[in-house]
Each structure stands twice: as structure tokens, then as C-alpha cells.
Amino acid sequence: MRLFRRGSKKRDMAEKESAEKDWPEELSAEEDAPKVRVNDRRRIRLGEEEEAGGGAQPAAEGAPSVKPAYVEELEARAREAEQKVADVQTRFEQVRAELKRETDELRQRLARNADERVAREKASFISALLPVIDNLQRAVEASEAGGTQEALLDGLRGTISGFENVLTQIGAEPIEALAQTFDPELHEAVDTAEVDPALDGQVTAQYGRGYRLGSQLLRPARVQVGRAKGESEGAGA
């Protein structure tokens, strides 16, 4: 058994040596040849592209403009026009605010002047009426003291005259009615009376005096209007 093992071992060693001798010399030479270093070109290119991309921005900033000269000139003019529009708009807002302030001040001043004028005219009117009240008061006192009818009438006439003067001062004018042709714009017919044909359509009596202030009618005169006899009879038939 031992001899068999020894023989088998020797046979294995012999085969191993034979196999080593039969190995190609080319393979041995390749094992002994120096190894060649291979670089991954993809990584190198990627690195170069990253470096080129990182430095592209400064190069673009420093690069000369590719716009034509007339385009740059148009852009400059557009910016200048926009600035002028902004300046004009700002000035317009300032002027509008100033005009509004002045208008408000003028409106307030006019309103204040109007109020003051009304107050002055009211005070003047009341002051002008005071003598009328005094005359009426004296007429009442004279009547109570047993004065004559003539004295009382004189006091009343003076009161009426004073009142008419006050109306004249404020611009009120009495409307003429007696012996005037009837005017429906100024007269109010209360009744009629038979008259000669020559007096037809004329005012024959006045029951209340009318007044106007400038072109404004304060009140019409209350009057009686004459009517020709023939027309009156014809109307009665």
C-alpha cells in the first residue's frame, strides 16, 4: 500500500514538471513584460468639460458684445425715453396735487366769503327794519295815549314809507298796476269790472302791491281788471 502511494506521488510530480515544460513561452514572456497603464478617457473629457463649463461665465462676461451698434443706440434711447416719461409722470402728480390743494383752498375761501356776505346783508336788512319797528311802536303808543286819528295815520304812513325804503335798499321794486294793461306775468286778476271799451283789459283797482327783485318775481300784484260792457253782456247771453 505504501509503495502504491509513493509511486502515485512520483507520477504526479512528473506530470507537473512535464506540464511546466510544455507551457508556451509566449505566455511566460507576457507575464514578464511590463504592464501598460490605461487611462479612462471618458473621465478626462468629463473633467475638461466641467472645467470649460465653470470658466465659460467669466469668458462670456469679458467677451465683446455681439449686438450691432444701432441696437445698442436704440436701447439707450428707449431707456432715456422711459426715464423722461417717469420724470413727466412725477411732475404731473406734483402739479395735480398742488392744483387740488389750491382748488380746495379757493373753494373754502369762496364759501367763507359767501357766508360772510350773507351775514353782512342779513345784518344790514335787519338794521334797516329797526326804524320801521320803531314807527309801529310809536303809533301803538300814540293810539294808547288817546292820540288823534290823524296822528295815528301819520305814524302808519311813516311806517309804510320806511318799509318801502328798506325794500328799495335791498333791490326790491314795486310793480306798477293801476291804469296799466293787464299782464298775467305780473298781475293776478281777482275780479273784473264793467268799463268803457277804451278801458277794456286795464287794471281798475289794486288789492295788493306786487314786488320783484331784479328779474325775479317776488309776488304778483292782486288787481281788478276792466271789461267792456258789450263783451260782458255778450258773455252773459
VEXDREN-2710 file (C-alpha; in Angstrom, 1 decimal):
% VEXDREN-2710
k/r/px/py/pz
1/MET/0.0/0.0/0.0
2/ARG/2.8/2.4/0.8
3/LEU/4.5/1.5/-2.3
4/PHE/1.4/2.4/-4.3
5/ARG/1.2/5.8/-2.7
6/ARG/4.8/6.6/-3.3
7/GLY/4.5/5.5/-6.9
8/SER/1.4/7.7/-7.4
9/LYS/3.1/10.7/-5.8
10/LYS/6.1/10.4/-8.0
11/ARG/3.9/10.1/-11.0
12/ASP/2.0/13.3/-10.1
13/MET/5.3/15.2/-9.7
14/ALA/6.5/14.0/-13.1
15/GLU/3.3/15.2/-14.8
16/LYS/3.6/18.5/-13.1
17/GLU/7.1/19.1/-14.3
18/SER/6.1/17.9/-17.8
19/ALA/3.2/20.4/-17.9
20/GLU/5.5/23.2/-16.8
21/LYS/7.9/22.4/-19.6
22/ASP/5.1/22.2/-22.1
23/TRP/3.7/25.8/-21.2
24/PRO/4.1/28.3/-24.1
25/GLU/7.0/30.6/-24.0
26/GLU/4.8/33.5/-25.2
27/LEU/2.8/33.3/-22.1
28/SER/5.8/33.4/-19.9
29/ALA/7.1/36.4/-21.9
30/GLU/3.7/38.2/-21.4
31/GLU/4.0/37.6/-17.7
32/ASP/7.4/39.1/-17.6
33/ALA/6.5/42.1/-19.9
34/PRO/5.9/45.4/-18.3
35/LYS/2.3/46.3/-17.7
36/VAL/0.7/49.2/-19.8
37/ARG/-1.3/51.8/-17.9
38/VAL/-4.7/52.5/-19.5
39/ASN/-6.5/55.8/-18.6
40/ASP/-10.2/56.2/-18.8
41/ARG/-10.6/59.0/-21.4
42/ARG/-14.2/59.5/-20.5
43/ARG/-13.3/60.8/-17.1
44/ILE/-10.7/63.1/-18.6
45/ARG/-13.2/64.5/-21.1
46/LEU/-15.8/65.0/-18.4
47/GLY/-13.3/66.8/-16.3
48/GLU/-12.3/69.0/-19.2
49/GLU/-16.0/69.8/-19.9
50/GLU/-16.6/70.7/-16.3
51/GLU/-13.6/72.9/-16.2
52/ALA/-14.7/74.5/-19.5
53/GLY/-18.2/75.0/-18.2
54/GLY/-17.0/76.5/-14.9
55/GLY/-14.8/79.0/-16.7
56/ALA/-17.4/79.8/-19.5
57/GLN/-19.2/82.5/-17.5
58/PRO/-16.2/84.8/-16.9
59/ALA/-15.2/84.3/-20.5
60/ALA/-18.7/85.4/-21.6
61/GLU/-18.6/88.4/-19.3
62/GLY/-15.3/89.6/-20.7
63/ALA/-16.2/88.8/-24.3
64/PRO/-17.1/91.7/-26.5
65/SER/-20.8/92.5/-27.2
66/VAL/-22.2/90.9/-30.3
67/LYS/-25.1/93.4/-30.6
68/PRO/-24.9/95.8/-33.5
69/ALA/-24.2/99.4/-32.7
70/TYR/-27.7/100.6/-33.8
71/VAL/-29.4/98.2/-31.5
72/GLU/-27.4/99.5/-28.5
73/GLU/-28.2/103.0/-29.6
74/LEU/-31.9/102.2/-29.8
75/GLU/-31.8/100.6/-26.4
76/ALA/-30.1/103.6/-24.9
77/ARG/-32.8/105.9/-26.5
78/ALA/-35.5/103.7/-25.1
79/ARG/-34.1/103.9/-21.6
80/GLU/-33.8/107.6/-21.9
81/ALA/-37.4/107.9/-23.1
82/GLU/-38.6/105.8/-20.2
83/GLN/-36.7/108.0/-17.8
84/LYS/-38.3/111.1/-19.4
85/VAL/-41.8/109.5/-19.1
86/ALA/-41.1/108.7/-15.4
87/ASP/-40.0/112.3/-14.8
88/VAL/-43.0/113.7/-16.6
89/GLN/-45.3/111.4/-14.6
90/THR/-43.7/112.5/-11.3
91/ARG/-44.1/116.2/-12.3
92/PHE/-47.7/115.6/-13.3
93/GLU/-48.5/114.1/-9.9
94/GLN/-46.9/117.0/-8.2
95/VAL/-48.8/119.6/-10.3
96/ARG/-52.1/117.7/-9.8
97/ALA/-51.6/117.6/-6.0
98/GLU/-50.7/121.3/-6.0
99/LEU/-53.7/122.2/-8.2
100/LYS/-56.0/120.1/-5.9
101/ARG/-54.7/121.9/-2.8
102/GLU/-55.2/125.3/-4.4
103/THR/-58.7/124.4/-5.6
104/ASP/-59.7/123.3/-2.2
105/GLU/-58.3/126.4/-0.6
106/LEU/-60.1/128.6/-3.2
107/ARG/-63.4/126.7/-2.7
108/GLN/-63.1/127.2/1.1
109/ARG/-62.3/130.8/0.7
110/LEU/-65.2/131.4/-1.7
111/ALA/-67.6/129.6/0.7
112/ARG/-66.3/131.6/3.6
113/ASN/-66.6/134.9/1.6
114/ALA/-70.2/133.9/0.6
115/ASP/-71.1/133.2/4.2
116/GLU/-69.6/136.5/5.4
117/ARG/-71.5/138.4/2.6
118/VAL/-74.8/136.7/3.6
119/ALA/-74.2/137.6/7.2
120/ARG/-73.5/141.2/6.3
121/GLU/-76.5/141.5/4.1
122/LYS/-78.7/139.9/6.7
123/ALA/-77.4/142.3/9.4
124/SER/-77.9/145.3/7.0
125/PHE/-81.5/144.2/6.3
126/ILE/-82.3/143.8/10.0
127/SER/-80.8/147.2/10.8
128/ALA/-82.9/148.8/8.1
129/LEU/-86.1/147.2/9.6
130/LEU/-85.4/148.6/13.0
131/PRO/-86.8/152.1/12.2
132/VAL/-89.9/150.5/10.8
133/ILE/-90.4/148.7/14.1
134/ASP/-89.8/152.0/16.0
135/ASN/-92.5/153.8/13.9
136/LEU/-95.0/151.0/14.6
137/GLN/-94.2/151.1/18.3
138/ARG/-94.8/154.9/18.4
139/ALA/-98.0/154.5/16.5
140/VAL/-99.2/152.0/19.1
141/GLU/-98.1/154.2/22.0
142/ALA/-99.9/157.3/20.4
143/SER/-103.1/155.3/20.0
144/GLU/-102.9/154.0/23.6
145/ALA/-102.3/157.6/24.8
146/GLY/-105.5/158.8/23.1
147/GLY/-103.9/160.5/20.2
148/THR/-105.9/161.7/17.3
149/GLN/-106.7/159.6/14.2
150/GLU/-104.7/161.9/12.1
151/ALA/-101.6/161.3/14.2
152/LEU/-102.2/157.6/14.1
153/LEU/-102.5/157.7/10.3
154/ASP/-99.3/159.8/10.0
155/GLY/-97.5/157.2/12.1
156/LEU/-98.8/154.4/9.8
157/ARG/-97.8/156.3/6.7
158/GLY/-94.3/156.9/8.0
159/THR/-94.0/153.1/8.8
160/ILE/-95.1/152.1/5.3
161/SER/-92.7/154.6/3.8
162/GLY/-89.8/153.3/5.9
163/PHE/-90.6/149.8/5.0
164/GLU/-90.7/150.6/1.3
165/ASN/-87.3/152.3/1.7
166/VAL/-85.9/149.1/3.2
167/LEU/-87.2/147.1/0.2
168/THR/-85.7/149.6/-2.2
169/GLN/-82.3/149.3/-0.4
170/ILE/-82.2/145.5/-0.9
171/GLY/-83.2/145.9/-4.6
172/ALA/-86.9/145.0/-4.4
173/GLU/-89.1/147.2/-6.7
174/PRO/-92.9/147.6/-6.5
175/ILE/-94.9/146.5/-9.6
176/GLU/-97.0/149.2/-11.2
177/ALA/-100.5/148.0/-11.7
178/LEU/-103.2/150.8/-11.6
179/ALA/-104.2/152.0/-15.1
180/GLN/-101.8/149.5/-16.6
181/THR/-102.7/146.9/-19.2
182/PHE/-103.3/143.6/-17.5
183/ASP/-100.1/141.4/-17.7
184/PRO/-100.6/137.8/-16.4
185/GLU/-96.9/137.6/-15.8
186/LEU/-97.0/140.4/-13.3
187/HIS/-100.7/140.7/-12.3
188/GLU/-103.1/138.3/-10.6
189/ALA/-106.8/139.1/-11.6
190/VAL/-109.0/138.8/-8.6
191/ASP/-112.2/140.1/-10.2
192/THR/-113.5/142.1/-13.1
193/ALA/-115.5/145.3/-13.5
194/GLU/-117.5/146.7/-16.4
195/VAL/-115.8/149.6/-18.1
196/ASP/-115.9/151.5/-21.3
197/PRO/-114.5/149.8/-24.4
198/ALA/-111.5/152.2/-24.2
199/LEU/-110.6/150.8/-20.8
200/ASP/-111.0/147.2/-21.7
201/GLY/-108.2/145.0/-20.3
202/GLN/-106.8/147.6/-18.0
203/VAL/-106.3/147.3/-14.2
204/THR/-109.0/149.3/-12.5
205/ALA/-108.1/148.6/-8.9
206/GLN/-105.2/147.1/-6.8
207/TYR/-105.8/144.9/-3.8
208/GLY/-102.2/144.0/-3.1
209/ARG/-99.0/145.5/-4.3
210/GLY/-96.6/143.2/-6.2
211/TYR/-92.8/143.2/-5.9
212/ARG/-89.9/141.9/-7.9
213/LEU/-86.2/141.6/-7.2
214/GLY/-84.4/142.2/-10.5
215/SER/-85.8/139.8/-13.0
216/GLN/-87.3/137.5/-10.3
217/LEU/-91.0/138.0/-9.4
218/LEU/-91.4/138.0/-5.6
219/ARG/-95.2/138.1/-5.9
220/PRO/-97.7/139.4/-8.5
221/ALA/-100.0/142.3/-7.9
222/ARG/-103.5/141.4/-6.9
223/VAL/-105.8/143.5/-9.2
224/GLN/-109.2/144.1/-10.7
225/VAL/-109.4/144.0/-14.5
226/GLY/-111.8/146.2/-16.5
227/ARG/-114.1/144.5/-19.1
228/ALA/-116.0/146.3/-21.8
229/LYS/-119.8/146.4/-21.4
230/GLY/-120.6/144.9/-24.7
231/GLU/-118.4/141.9/-24.1
232/SER/-119.8/141.5/-20.6
233/GLU/-123.4/141.4/-22.0
234/GLY/-122.5/139.0/-24.8
235/ALA/-120.9/136.7/-22.3
236/GLY/-124.0/136.9/-20.1
237/ALA/-126.3/136.0/-23.0
END
